């Protein structure tokens, strides 16, 4: 990951992996791996790999002979990913998606699941993906659709705001800031990609309980740090309110979480 993701540290990576990944990330990781598995590739790069949910899916879906390199700006997230492990060996490497440490034309495919929204220089990230792809190589990149179309993050964002008279944490606006397809379409075109296709994909995640969902939604990402900077005494009440509101909207034991994202595929000409 890049830029603001440097704050994915401390206890956050483990809570992110344990409680947030099954709730919102795992369903789309499996879909991404299946799509790439239908293509003939020998070397794959993942950027903004986080704690490795898509990496694990790729390692299971792709033939053992396919080399997978998974990168993230944040070493703590990669350490958590490596601790969970994969079905077979992959290479974990700390790297900035905006300045990748690989030669031109190194990979047959590059994938990025829900990471580009955090890049301080999104155009640079797209240009780097283009550069490290071989001619004819494919780029698969996903972003979240509107916050309004993803109930659990929306409920969390709105609930947290009720605890702050001003300067409420805005973390949840960032992951959903690229829902308009023309934004990423323009970035891909600007980097030189062709054959750009996008589609909205509905999905669903789960959590054993609203309490566990709230733990991931509040302590499994940098909104936790924002809360602790502003109102640390309110942390327990915020988590309880999020759990109550999520359960009221989506049930409990388990929570079923409707999701919607936008997936892009693009090709480097040649």
C-alpha positions in Angstrom: 0.0 0.0 0.0 1.1 3.6 -0.2 1.0 7.0 1.4 -1.6 7.1 4.2 -1.4 3.4 4.6 1.8 3.9 6.6 -0.5 4.1 9.6 -1.6 0.5 9.2 0.7 -0.5 12.1 0.7 -1.7 15.7 -2.3 -4.0 16.5 -4.1 -2.9 13.3 -2.7 -5.5 10.8 -3.8 -8.5 12.9 -7.2 -7.1 13.6 -7.6 -6.1 10.0 -6.7 -9.7 8.9 -8.9 -11.4 11.5 -12.0 -9.3 11.5 -12.1 -7.1 8.4 -10.8 -9.4 5.7 -13.7 -11.9 5.9 -16.2 -9.1 6.2 -15.4 -7.1 3.1 -12.3 -8.3 1.2 -12.3 -12.1 1.0 -15.2 -12.5 -1.5 -13.6 -10.3 -4.1 -10.1 -11.8 -3.7 -11.5 -15.2 -4.8 -13.1 -13.6 -7.8 -9.9 -11.8 -8.8 -7.9 -14.9 -8.6 -10.4 -16.9 -10.7 -10.3 -14.2 -13.4 -6.5 -14.2 -13.5 -6.4 -18.0 -13.4 -8.1 -18.1 -16.8 -5.1 -16.4 -18.4 -1.8 -17.8 -19.3 0.8 -16.1 -17.1 4.1 -17.0 -15.7 5.0 -14.0 -13.4 2.4 -12.0 -11.5 2.9 -8.9 -9.3 0.4 -7.7 -6.7 0.7 -4.2 -5.4 -1.0 -3.0 -2.2 -1.3 -6.6 -1.0 -2.1 -5.7 2.6 -2.3 -8.8 4.8 -2.4 -11.0 1.7 -6.1 -12.0 1.2 -5.8 -11.7 -2.6 -2.3 -13.2 -2.5 -3.6 -16.3 -0.8 -6.3 -16.6 -3.4 -3.8 -16.2 -6.2 -1.5 -18.8 -4.7 -4.4 -21.3 -4.6 -5.8 -20.5 -8.1 -2.7 -20.2 -10.2 -0.5 -23.1 -11.2 2.5 -23.8 -9.0 4.8 -22.7 -11.8 3.5 -19.2 -11.8 5.7 -16.8 -9.8 3.9 -14.4 -7.5 5.5 -11.3 -6.0 3.3 -9.5 -3.4 4.2 -6.0 -2.4 3.0 -3.4 0.1 4.4 -0.2 1.3 3.7 -1.2 4.9 6.0 -3.9 6.3 3.7 -4.6 9.2 1.0 -5.6 6.9 3.3 -7.9 4.9 4.6 -9.4 8.2 1.0 -10.3 9.0 0.5 -11.7 5.6 3.6 -13.9 5.8 2.5 -15.0 9.3 -0.8 -16.3 7.9 1.1 -17.9 5.0 0.0 -19.2 1.6 -0.6 -22.6 0.1 2.7 -22.4 -1.7 5.7 -20.0 -1.7 5.3 -16.4 -2.8 7.8 -13.6 -2.6 6.8 -10.9 -0.1 8.5 -7.5 -0.8 8.2 -4.1 0.7 7.7 -1.6 -2.1 6.0 1.6 -3.0 3.5 1.2 -5.8 4.4 4.6 -7.1 8.1 3.6 -7.5 8.4 -0.1 -8.0 11.8 -1.7 -7.7 11.4 -3.9 -10.8 12.7 -3.6 -14.4 10.5 -2.7 -17.3 8.4 -5.5 -18.7 9.0 -7.9 -15.8 5.5 -9.2 -15.3 2.7 -10.8 -17.3 0.0 -9.5 -15.0 -0.3 -6.9 -12.2 -3.2 -6.9 -9.8 -4.3 -4.3 -7.2 -7.3 -5.0 -5.0 -8.7 -1.9 -3.2 -5.3 -0.1 -3.0 -5.2 2.6 -5.5 -7.5 4.9 -3.6 -4.8 5.3 -1.0 -2.0 6.3 -3.4 -0.9 9.9 -2.9 0.0 10.0 -6.6 -2.5 7.7 -8.3 -1.2 8.6 -11.8 2.3 7.5 -10.8 0.9 4.2 -9.5 -0.8 3.5 -12.8 2.3 4.5 -14.8 4.4 2.1 -12.7 2.0 -0.8 -13.3 2.2 -0.1 -17.0 6.0 0.1 -16.9 6.6 -3.2 -15.2 4.1 -5.1 -17.4 5.4 -6.8 -20.5 3.8 -5.7 -23.8 0.4 -7.4 -24.0 0.4 -7.8 -20.2 -2.8 -7.3 -18.2 -3.7 -5.1 -15.2 -6.6 -6.0 -12.9 -7.5 -3.2 -10.5 -10.5 -2.8 -8.2 -12.0 0.1 -6.3 -15.1 0.3 -4.1 -18.3 1.6 -5.4 -20.2 4.3 -3.5 -20.2 4.3 0.3 -24.0 4.3 0.0 -23.8 1.0 -1.8 -21.7 -0.7 0.9 -23.9 -0.7 4.1 -21.4 -1.8 6.7 -18.8 0.9 6.0 -21.5 3.5 5.6 -23.1 2.6 8.9 -19.7 2.7 10.6 -18.8 6.1 9.1 -22.2 7.6 10.1 -22.1 6.1 13.6 -18.6 7.3 14.3 -19.6 10.8 13.3 -22.3 11.0 15.9 -19.7 11.0 18.6 -17.9 14.1 17.4 -19.4 17.6 17.4 -16.7 18.6 14.9 -13.7 17.1 13.2 -15.1 13.6 12.9 -12.7 11.0 11.5 -13.0 10.8 7.8 -11.1 7.6 7.1 -14.1 5.8 5.4 -14.4 8.5 2.8 -11.0 7.6 1.3 -11.6 4.0 0.3 -14.8 5.0 -1.5 -13.4 8.1 -3.2 -13.0 6.5 -6.6 -16.4 5.0 -7.2 -17.0 7.0 -10.3 -15.6 4.8 -13.1 -14.4 7.8 -15.2 -11.7 8.6 -12.5 -9.8 5.3 -12.9 -10.6 5.1 -16.6 -8.8 8.4 -17.1 -5.8 7.3 -15.0 -5.5 4.1 -17.0 -5.8 5.9 -20.3 -3.2 8.5 -19.1 -0.8 5.7 -18.3 -1.1 4.2 -21.8 -3.4 1.3 -21.2 -5.8 0.1 -23.8 -8.7 -2.4 -24.0 -10.0 -0.9 -20.7 -13.2 -2.6 -19.5 -14.9 -2.1 -16.2 -17.9 -3.7 -14.4 -19.7 -3.4 -11.1 -19.7 -6.5 -9.1 -22.0 -7.2 -6.1 -20.8 -9.5 -3.4 -21.3 -10.4 0.2 -19.0 -10.9 3.2 -19.7 -12.3 6.6 -18.7 -11.9 10.3 -19.5 -14.3 13.1 -21.1 -11.4 15.0 -21.7 -7.7 15.0 -19.3 -7.4 17.9 -16.5 -8.9 15.9 -17.4 -6.9 12.8 -17.2 -3.7 14.9 -13.8 -4.7 16.2 -12.5 -4.9 12.7 -14.3 -1.8 11.4 -13.0 0.4 14.3 -9.7 -1.1 15.4 -8.7 -2.9 12.2 -7.9 0.3 10.2 -6.5 3.8 10.8 -9.8 5.2 12.0 -8.8 3.7 15.3 -5.8 6.1 15.5 -8.1 9.1 14.6 -10.4 8.2 17.4 -7.6 7.7 19.9 -6.2 11.1 19.0 -9.6 12.8 19.5 -11.7 10.9 22.0 -9.9 7.8 23.4 -12.4 7.5 26.2 -15.2 7.0 23.6 -13.6 4.0 21.9 -15.7 1.4 23.8 -18.9 3.2 23.3 -18.2 3.8 19.6 -17.6 0.1 19.0 -20.7 -0.8 20.9 -22.8 1.6 18.8 -21.3 0.3 15.6 -22.1 -3.2 16.6 -25.7 -2.3 17.6 -26.3 -0.4 14.3 -24.8 -3.1 12.1 -26.9 -5.8 13.8 -30.0 -3.7 13.5 -29.5 -3.3 9.7 -27.9 -6.6 8.7 -28.6 -9.1 11.5 -26.2 -10.8 13.9 -24.7 -14.2 14.6 -23.7 -14.0 11.7 -23.6 -10.6 10.1 -24.1 -10.8 6.3 -22.6 -7.8 4.5 -23.7 -6.7 1.0 -20.9 -5.2 -1.0 -20.4 -3.5 -4.3 -17.2 -2.7 -6.2 -15.9 -1.7 -9.6 -13.4 -4.0 -11.3 -11.2 -2.8 -14.2 -9.1 -4.8 -16.6 -6.7 -3.2 -19.0 -3.9 -4.2 -21.3 -0.4 -2.8 -22.1 -0.3 -2.5 -25.9 2.2 -4.6 -27.8 
